[in-house]
Amino acid sequence: MREAESEAGPGAGSAHEGGCVCEDCPRGARAGHRRAVAAFLRRRDDFAAGRGLPAAVAYSASASRQWVSEELTQRAEAVAAQARAEGAVRLAGLWLRTVCAVWGAVTALLLTEALTAIGAGWTAARTAALLAALAVAGALTAACLLHRARGGALAPVIGEDNRISTSRTVAVCWVLFVGYAVLLLSFRLAAASGPAERDALIAGLALARGAGTVTVLAVVCAVAVLVRRVAGLRIHAQRLQKVPAHRPRAADLLTDDSGRGAFTDIQYLAISAVALLFAAVRLARHPGQLPDLPWGLGVIVVISAATYLAGKYAEGGRPVIHSVVRAREPGDLDGPVRTGDDIEIRGTGFVPPGAQGADRLSRTVVRIGAVDVHVPLVPVTGGFRNPTDTTLTVPVPADVEPGQVDVQVITAAGAATNRYPLQVTE
């Protein structure tokens, strides 16, 4: 901080005002990441327009392509490091906002109970509801303090790929709600004055009263466990490609790994939220029993959960090479593939979801025989022409022996394609 203030000058004030440069606060990390991204995009567009090439490599198309690719790869790694730093700082500061949101909800509940008690009077049920909310808020606050570096109370819903899991979020919401309902009944039971009231409260916990709620709770928890198991098995079998995100985002609840809206996630979250809201209203209307969720609504939630699980099982796929051909520039003669020529690999799944960034694209490798060739980054205005999800263009290095060799693509997620035979002539 002192260095930042001295560079800005004595009249610049605190470095946190305006353009903070501290790397250990969200504002400084965010500003540093934005500057790195802007510089990278300008450099990429300059290379796409043919500007910025040194004279030593400008004479050769292959040499300039290789130099541009190496330069962009190094800059992309620096940008990725900035993104990871920003994500770590944001995640470390998330626990405090979570605590504020939790206690804000408790305050809102207190105000609501106070306003609705005007005329009707304060009841034991209102006291029990407030005590249950305080207990849940205290537990969440303790979780926030214990997991400050991992997002506080949100740590259980962040998956291994550093994204917020929709299935875990839905399951956690239902667990918290049912736990709150049981605490509410427990506090009311502790304050009950007569045996008739105690018997009525115990009867409110009967399975016949809350069968729909219990069924939904079991289903959403089972889906959260099954989704993790299915994803792990499919990644191990190379049927699903997973690339970790730089940081979790709230949009992860509604999108796939590529950032596009996912129907299965949206419908599961929306229907679960509606059912949870209905259950909360039922609990508010009848605080002496578990919310009796109608079987029709329970079945809708089960169907939504099954759709979500089926979508998770069906997504992804193993990368596949369909064909390998010699890449021909306009005006070149047709001929066989020789060392030094460019080959175009056509297929699908070469760029995993969430790996569209330059730092991930640069990790794509083509194995030609026993030689590993890193796929060069070829920039165009607004993106990259190579590599893409369906085509890769790489040169055949001189170390490849003439004859038949196998071509295989290894993606940024570590998944390997099938081996495709290629005839290399002298």
C-alpha positions as CSV (number, residue, x, y, z in Angstrom):
1,M,0.0,0.0,0.0
2,R,2.8,2.5,0.9
3,E,4.5,1.7,-2.5
4,A,1.2,2.4,-4.3
5,E,0.7,5.7,-2.5
6,S,4.3,6.8,-3.2
7,E,4.0,6.1,-6.9
8,A,0.6,7.9,-7.1
9,G,2.1,11.0,-5.4
10,P,1.4,12.7,-2.1
11,G,-1.8,14.2,-3.2
12,A,-3.4,11.1,-4.6
13,G,-4.9,9.9,-1.4
14,S,-5.4,6.3,-0.5
15,A,-4.7,3.7,-3.1
16,H,-8.1,2.2,-2.5
17,E,-9.7,5.4,-3.9
18,G,-10.3,4.9,-7.6
19,G,-7.7,2.6,-9.0
20,C,-6.5,0.3,-6.1
21,V,-3.5,-1.8,-6.9
22,C,-3.4,-4.0,-3.9
23,E,-3.4,-7.7,-4.8
24,D,-5.0,-8.8,-1.5
25,C,-8.3,-6.9,-1.8
26,P,-11.1,-7.5,-4.2
27,R,-10.9,-4.1,-5.8
28,G,-7.2,-4.3,-6.5
29,A,-7.4,-7.9,-7.8
30,R,-10.4,-7.1,-10.0
31,A,-8.6,-4.0,-11.5
32,G,-5.4,-6.0,-12.1
33,H,-7.3,-8.7,-13.9
34,R,-9.2,-6.2,-16.0
35,R,-6.0,-4.5,-17.1
36,A,-4.4,-7.9,-17.9
37,V,-7.4,-8.9,-20.0
38,A,-7.6,-5.6,-21.9
39,A,-3.8,-5.8,-22.7
40,F,-4.2,-9.4,-23.9
41,L,-7.1,-8.6,-26.2
42,R,-5.3,-5.6,-27.7
43,R,-2.3,-7.7,-28.4
44,R,-4.3,-10.5,-29.9
45,D,-6.2,-8.2,-32.2
46,D,-2.9,-6.5,-33.2
47,F,-1.5,-9.9,-34.2
48,A,-4.7,-10.8,-36.0
49,A,-4.2,-7.6,-38.1
50,G,-0.6,-8.3,-38.8
51,R,0.8,-5.7,-36.5
52,G,3.5,-6.1,-33.9
53,L,5.5,-8.9,-35.6
54,P,9.3,-8.6,-35.3
55,A,11.2,-8.3,-38.6
56,A,13.1,-11.5,-37.8
57,V,10.0,-13.7,-38.2
58,A,7.9,-11.6,-40.5
59,Y,9.4,-13.2,-43.6
60,S,8.1,-16.7,-42.9
61,A,4.4,-17.6,-42.4
62,S,5.3,-20.6,-40.2
63,A,7.9,-18.8,-38.2
64,S,5.5,-15.8,-37.5
65,R,2.7,-18.2,-36.6
66,Q,4.9,-20.0,-34.1
67,W,6.2,-16.8,-32.6
68,V,2.7,-15.3,-32.3
69,S,1.4,-18.5,-30.7
70,E,4.2,-18.5,-28.1
71,E,3.8,-14.8,-27.3
72,L,0.0,-15.2,-26.9
73,T,0.5,-18.3,-24.7
74,Q,2.8,-16.5,-22.3
75,R,0.4,-13.6,-22.1
76,A,-2.6,-15.9,-21.6
77,E,-0.9,-17.7,-18.7
78,A,-0.3,-14.3,-17.1
79,V,-4.0,-13.4,-17.5
80,A,-5.0,-16.8,-16.1
81,A,-2.8,-16.2,-13.0
82,Q,-4.5,-12.8,-12.5
83,A,-7.9,-14.5,-12.8
84,R,-7.0,-17.1,-10.2
85,A,-5.7,-14.4,-7.9
86,E,-8.9,-12.5,-8.3
87,G,-11.0,-15.6,-7.7
88,A,-9.1,-16.4,-4.5
89,V,-9.6,-12.9,-3.1
90,R,-13.3,-12.8,-4.0
91,L,-13.8,-16.2,-2.5
92,A,-12.0,-15.2,0.7
93,G,-14.2,-12.2,1.1
94,L,-17.5,-14.0,0.3
95,W,-17.9,-15.3,3.9
96,L,-18.5,-11.8,5.3
97,R,-21.2,-11.0,2.7
98,T,-22.8,-14.4,3.4
99,V,-22.9,-13.6,7.2
100,C,-24.5,-10.3,6.4
101,A,-27.1,-11.9,4.2
102,V,-28.0,-14.5,6.8
103,W,-28.4,-12.1,9.6
104,G,-30.3,-9.7,7.3
105,A,-32.8,-12.5,6.7
106,V,-33.1,-13.0,10.5
107,T,-33.8,-9.3,10.9
108,A,-36.4,-9.4,8.1
109,L,-38.1,-12.3,9.9
110,L,-38.1,-10.4,13.2
111,L,-39.6,-7.3,11.5
112,T,-42.2,-9.4,9.7
113,E,-43.3,-11.1,12.9
114,A,-43.4,-7.8,14.8
115,L,-45.6,-6.2,12.1
116,T,-48.0,-9.2,11.8
117,A,-48.2,-9.4,15.6
118,I,-49.9,-6.0,15.8
119,G,-53.5,-6.7,16.8
120,A,-53.1,-10.5,16.9
121,G,-50.5,-10.4,19.7
122,W,-47.2,-12.2,20.2
123,T,-47.5,-16.0,20.4
124,A,-45.2,-18.8,21.4
125,A,-45.1,-19.9,17.7
126,R,-43.5,-16.6,16.8
127,T,-40.9,-17.0,19.6
128,A,-40.1,-20.5,18.5
129,A,-39.7,-19.4,14.8
130,L,-37.4,-16.6,15.9
131,L,-35.3,-18.9,18.1
132,A,-35.1,-21.5,15.3
133,A,-33.9,-18.8,12.9
134,L,-31.3,-17.7,15.4
135,A,-30.0,-21.3,15.7
136,V,-29.8,-21.8,12.0
137,A,-28.1,-18.4,11.5
138,G,-25.6,-19.2,14.3
139,A,-24.7,-22.5,12.6
140,L,-24.2,-20.8,9.2
141,T,-22.1,-18.1,10.8
142,A,-19.9,-20.7,12.4
143,A,-19.5,-22.5,9.1
144,C,-18.6,-19.2,7.5
145,L,-15.8,-18.6,10.1
146,L,-14.5,-22.1,9.7
147,H,-14.4,-22.0,5.9
148,R,-13.4,-18.4,5.3
149,A,-10.9,-19.2,2.6
150,R,-13.4,-21.4,0.6
151,G,-16.4,-19.1,0.5
152,G,-17.8,-19.5,4.0
153,A,-21.1,-21.3,4.2
154,L,-21.1,-21.6,0.4
155,A,-18.2,-24.1,0.5
156,P,-20.4,-27.2,0.5
157,V,-22.1,-26.1,-2.8
158,I,-18.9,-25.4,-4.7
159,G,-17.9,-28.5,-6.7
160,E,-14.5,-30.0,-7.5
161,D,-14.4,-28.0,-10.7
162,N,-14.6,-24.7,-8.7
163,R,-18.2,-24.0,-9.9
164,I,-21.4,-23.7,-7.9
165,S,-23.3,-27.0,-8.2
166,T,-27.0,-26.7,-8.9
167,S,-27.8,-30.1,-7.4
168,R,-25.9,-29.3,-4.2
169,T,-27.5,-25.9,-3.9
170,V,-31.0,-27.3,-4.1
171,A,-30.2,-30.1,-1.6
172,V,-28.6,-27.7,0.9
173,C,-31.7,-25.4,0.6
174,W,-34.1,-28.2,1.4
175,V,-31.9,-29.5,4.2
176,L,-31.8,-26.0,5.8
177,F,-35.5,-25.6,5.5
178,V,-36.4,-29.0,7.0
179,G,-33.8,-28.4,9.7
180,Y,-35.5,-25.1,10.5
181,A,-38.9,-26.7,10.6
182,V,-37.8,-29.4,13.0
183,L,-36.1,-26.8,15.2
184,L,-39.3,-24.7,15.2
185,L,-41.3,-27.8,16.4
186,S,-38.7,-28.6,19.0
187,F,-38.8,-25.1,20.5
188,R,-42.6,-25.2,20.5
189,L,-42.5,-28.6,22.2
190,A,-40.1,-27.4,24.8
191,A,-42.4,-24.5,25.6
192,A,-45.7,-26.5,25.5
193,S,-47.6,-26.3,28.8
194,G,-50.0,-29.2,28.6
195,P,-49.9,-32.8,27.4
196,A,-52.5,-32.2,24.7
197,E,-50.4,-29.6,23.1
198,R,-47.3,-31.7,23.3
199,D,-49.1,-34.7,21.8
200,A,-50.3,-32.5,18.9
201,L,-46.8,-31.2,18.2
202,I,-45.4,-34.8,18.2
203,A,-48.2,-35.8,15.9
204,G,-47.1,-33.0,13.6
205,L,-43.8,-34.9,13.0
206,A,-45.6,-38.0,11.9
207,L,-44.7,-39.3,8.5
208,A,-48.3,-39.1,7.3
209,R,-48.1,-35.3,7.8
210,G,-44.8,-34.6,6.1
211,A,-44.5,-37.5,3.6
212,G,-44.3,-35.2,0.6
213,T,-41.6,-33.0,2.2
214,V,-39.6,-36.0,3.3
215,T,-39.8,-37.6,-0.1
216,V,-38.6,-34.5,-1.8
217,L,-35.7,-34.1,0.7
218,A,-34.6,-37.7,0.0
219,V,-34.8,-37.2,-3.8
220,V,-32.8,-34.0,-4.0
221,C,-30.1,-35.3,-1.6
222,A,-29.9,-38.5,-3.6
223,V,-29.6,-36.5,-6.9
224,A,-26.8,-34.4,-5.4
225,V,-24.8,-37.6,-4.5
226,L,-25.6,-39.3,-7.8
227,V,-24.6,-36.4,-9.9
228,R,-21.2,-36.3,-8.3
229,R,-20.8,-40.1,-8.8
230,V,-21.9,-40.0,-12.4
231,A,-19.6,-37.1,-13.2
232,G,-16.6,-38.8,-11.5
233,L,-17.2,-42.1,-13.4
234,R,-17.6,-40.4,-16.8
235,I,-14.5,-38.3,-16.3
236,H,-12.5,-41.4,-15.4
237,A,-13.8,-43.2,-18.5
238,Q,-13.0,-40.1,-20.6
239,R,-16.7,-39.7,-21.6
240,L,-16.9,-36.3,-19.9
241,Q,-14.4,-33.4,-20.1
242,K,-14.1,-31.1,-17.1
243,V,-12.0,-28.0,-16.9
244,P,-11.8,-26.2,-13.5
245,A,-13.2,-22.6,-13.5
246,H,-11.1,-19.7,-12.2
247,R,-13.7,-18.9,-9.7
248,P,-17.3,-19.8,-8.8
249,R,-20.1,-17.6,-10.1
250,A,-23.8,-17.3,-9.3
251,A,-24.5,-17.9,-13.0
252,D,-23.1,-21.4,-12.6
253,L,-26.5,-22.4,-11.2
254,L,-28.2,-21.7,-14.5
255,T,-25.5,-22.4,-17.1
256,D,-23.3,-25.3,-18.3
257,D,-19.5,-25.2,-18.1
258,S,-19.4,-23.1,-21.3
259,G,-21.5,-20.4,-19.8
260,R,-24.6,-21.1,-21.9
261,G,-28.0,-21.4,-20.3
262,A,-28.8,-25.1,-19.5
263,F,-32.4,-26.2,-19.6
264,T,-32.0,-29.0,-17.1
265,D,-30.4,-26.7,-14.5
266,I,-32.9,-23.9,-15.0
267,Q,-36.0,-26.1,-14.7
268,Y,-34.6,-28.0,-11.7
269,L,-33.7,-24.8,-9.9
270,A,-37.0,-23.1,-10.8
271,I,-39.3,-25.9,-9.8
272,S,-37.4,-26.6,-6.6
273,A,-37.6,-22.9,-5.7
274,V,-41.4,-22.9,-6.3
275,A,-41.9,-26.0,-4.2
276,L,-39.7,-24.6,-1.4
277,L,-41.7,-21.4,-1.4
278,F,-44.9,-23.4,-1.1
279,A,-43.6,-25.4,1.7
280,A,-42.5,-22.3,3.5
281,V,-45.9,-20.8,3.2
282,R,-47.5,-24.0,4.6
283,L,-45.1,-23.9,7.5
284,A,-46.0,-20.3,8.2
285,R,-49.7,-21.2,8.1
286,H,-49.4,-24.3,10.2
287,P,-46.3,-24.0,12.4
288,G,-47.3,-27.0,14.6
289,Q,-46.4,-29.6,12.0
290,L,-44.1,-30.4,9.1
291,P,-45.3,-28.7,6.0
292,D,-47.6,-31.1,4.2
293,L,-46.4,-30.8,0.6
294,P,-49.1,-32.1,-1.8
295,W,-48.2,-35.3,-3.6
296,G,-48.9,-33.6,-7.0
297,L,-46.2,-30.9,-6.3
298,G,-43.9,-33.6,-4.9
299,V,-44.1,-35.7,-8.1
300,I,-43.4,-32.6,-10.1
301,V,-40.2,-32.1,-8.1
302,V,-39.2,-35.7,-8.6
303,I,-39.8,-35.5,-12.4
304,S,-37.7,-32.3,-12.5
305,A,-34.9,-34.0,-10.5
306,A,-35.0,-37.0,-12.8
307,T,-34.7,-34.7,-15.9
308,Y,-31.8,-32.9,-14.3
309,L,-30.0,-36.2,-13.6
310,A,-30.7,-37.6,-17.1
311,G,-29.3,-34.4,-18.5
312,K,-26.1,-34.7,-16.5
313,Y,-25.7,-38.3,-17.6
314,A,-26.2,-37.3,-21.3
315,E,-24.0,-34.3,-21.5
316,G,-20.4,-34.3,-22.8
317,G,-18.8,-37.0,-24.8
318,R,-15.4,-38.3,-25.8
319,P,-13.3,-36.3,-28.3
320,V,-13.2,-38.1,-31.7
321,I,-11.0,-37.7,-34.8
322,H,-13.0,-38.2,-38.0
323,S,-10.4,-37.5,-40.6
324,V,-6.9,-36.1,-41.1
325,V,-6.1,-34.3,-44.4
326,R,-3.3,-32.2,-45.7
327,A,-3.9,-28.5,-45.3
328,R,-3.5,-26.7,-48.6
329,E,-3.0,-23.0,-49.0
330,P,-4.5,-21.3,-52.1
331,G,-2.3,-21.9,-55.1
332,D,-0.5,-24.9,-53.7
333,L,-0.4,-28.2,-55.6
334,D,-2.2,-31.2,-54.3
335,G,0.1,-34.0,-53.0
336,P,0.8,-36.4,-50.1
337,V,1.6,-35.4,-46.6
338,R,5.3,-34.7,-46.0
339,T,7.2,-33.5,-43.0
340,G,6.9,-29.7,-42.7
341,D,3.4,-29.7,-44.2
342,D,0.3,-28.6,-42.2
343,I,-2.3,-31.2,-41.5
344,E,-5.9,-30.4,-40.7
345,I,-7.6,-32.7,-38.1
346,R,-11.3,-32.8,-38.3
347,G,-13.5,-34.2,-35.6
348,T,-15.4,-33.1,-32.5
349,G,-14.8,-32.4,-28.9
350,F,-11.3,-30.9,-29.3
351,V,-12.2,-27.9,-27.0
352,P,-13.8,-28.9,-23.7
353,P,-16.7,-26.8,-22.3
354,G,-15.2,-23.9,-20.4
355,A,-11.8,-24.1,-22.1
356,Q,-12.4,-21.3,-24.7
357,G,-9.7,-19.1,-23.0
358,A,-6.3,-18.8,-24.6
359,D,-4.6,-20.4,-21.6
360,R,-6.7,-23.5,-22.0
361,L,-6.5,-23.6,-25.8
362,S,-2.7,-23.5,-25.7
363,R,-2.7,-26.8,-23.8
364,T,-4.2,-28.8,-26.7
365,V,-1.6,-31.2,-28.0
366,V,-1.5,-33.4,-31.2
367,R,0.6,-36.6,-30.9
368,I,2.0,-37.6,-34.3
369,G,3.7,-40.9,-33.9
370,A,6.0,-40.4,-30.9
371,V,6.2,-36.6,-31.3
372,D,3.9,-34.3,-29.3
373,V,3.0,-31.1,-31.2
374,H,1.4,-28.2,-29.4
375,V,-1.4,-26.7,-31.4
376,P,-0.5,-23.2,-32.4
377,L,-2.8,-20.3,-31.5
378,V,-3.9,-18.5,-34.7
379,P,-5.7,-15.2,-33.7
380,V,-8.5,-13.5,-35.6
381,T,-10.3,-10.4,-34.5
382,G,-12.4,-11.3,-31.5
383,G,-11.1,-14.8,-31.0
384,F,-9.0,-17.6,-32.4
385,R,-9.2,-19.5,-35.7
386,N,-7.1,-22.4,-34.4
387,P,-7.8,-24.5,-32.4
388,T,-11.5,-25.0,-32.6
389,D,-13.9,-27.6,-31.3
390,T,-14.1,-29.4,-34.7
391,T,-10.8,-28.6,-36.5
392,L,-7.1,-28.4,-35.6
393,T,-4.2,-27.4,-37.8
394,V,-0.7,-28.4,-36.9
395,P,2.6,-28.8,-38.8
396,V,4.2,-32.2,-39.2
397,P,7.6,-31.9,-37.5
398,A,10.8,-33.1,-39.1
399,D,11.2,-35.6,-36.3
400,V,8.3,-37.7,-37.6
401,E,9.6,-40.7,-39.5
402,P,8.2,-41.3,-43.0
403,G,5.6,-44.1,-43.1
404,Q,2.3,-44.8,-41.4
405,V,2.0,-43.0,-38.0
406,D,-0.9,-42.6,-35.6
407,V,-2.4,-39.2,-34.9
408,Q,-4.1,-38.5,-31.6
409,V,-5.4,-35.3,-30.0
410,I,-5.1,-34.6,-26.2
411,T,-7.4,-31.9,-25.1
412,A,-7.0,-29.3,-22.4
413,A,-9.0,-31.6,-20.0
414,G,-6.6,-34.4,-20.5
415,A,-8.9,-36.6,-22.6
416,A,-7.4,-38.4,-25.6
417,T,-9.1,-39.2,-28.9
418,N,-9.0,-42.3,-30.9
419,R,-5.8,-43.0,-32.9
420,Y,-6.1,-42.1,-36.6
421,P,-3.6,-43.6,-39.1
422,L,-1.7,-41.1,-41.3
423,Q,0.7,-41.9,-44.2
424,V,3.7,-39.6,-44.2
425,T,5.9,-39.7,-47.3
426,E,9.5,-38.6,-47.8
